[in-house]
Amino acid sequence: MRTYWITAICLATGLALVGCSSDKPSQDELVPGCLKALRADPEASATHRPDACKGLTEDNYKLVLMNSILRDEGAIDENGDVDPEWLLDQ
């Protein structure tokens, strides 16, 4: 009986590990390609997603889109820091 439970637990753990692995890229891996696509696509918006951004969740896509817009406007520098003077000038 003890061997049965040990085997069942090992099998369940193995199945859980296989189920957790995925060939899909993570959200973090999708962001750089999405940013490039947003810069290259003038039609990109909250309702028109470039193909490179399709794998992002809705919330993550909106964050990447806002980041791209703020960078284009000059509110965020190359290091990702907010320019307080830009904000005060607006």
QUIJO-V271982 format. One record per residue. N is the residue number from 0. PSI is psi as a letter, one per 20 degrees, with the letter a starting at -180 (none if undefined). NEAR is the number of other ideal C-beta (glycine too) atoms within 8 Angstrom. Layout:
[[N,PSI,NEAR] [N,PSI,NEAR]]
This chain:
[[0,g,4] [1,g,5] [2,h,6] [3,g,7] [4,h,8] [5,g,8] [6,g,8] [7,g,8] [8,g,8] [9,g,8] [10,g,8] [11,g,8] [12,g,8] [13,g,8] [14,h,8] [15,g,8] [16,h,8] [17,h,7] [18,h,6] [19,h,6] [20,q,5] [21,q,4] [22,i,2] [23,q,5] [24,q,5] [25,r,6] [26,g,9] [27,h,5] [28,h,7] [29,h,13] [30,g,11] [31,g,7] [32,h,9] [33,g,14] [34,g,11] [35,g,9] [36,h,13] [37,h,13] [38,h,8] [39,i,6] [40,o,9] [41,i,3] [42,i,5] [43,p,12] [44,a,6] [45,h,5] [46,i,4] [47,n,8] [48,p,8] [49,q,12] [50,h,6] [51,i,9] [52,i,15] [53,h,7] [54,i,7] [55,q,12] [56,r,6] [57,g,6] [58,g,6] [59,h,10] [60,g,12] [61,h,9] [62,g,8] [63,g,14] [64,g,12] [65,h,8] [66,g,10] [67,g,12] [68,g,8] [69,h,10] [70,g,9] [71,h,7] [72,i,7] [73,j,7] [74,h,9] [75,p,10] [76,a,6] [77,h,3] [78,i,4] [79,j,5] [80,q,6] [81,p,8] [82,o,10] [83,h,6] [84,h,6] [85,g,11] [86,h,9] [87,h,6] [88,i,5] [89,none,4]]
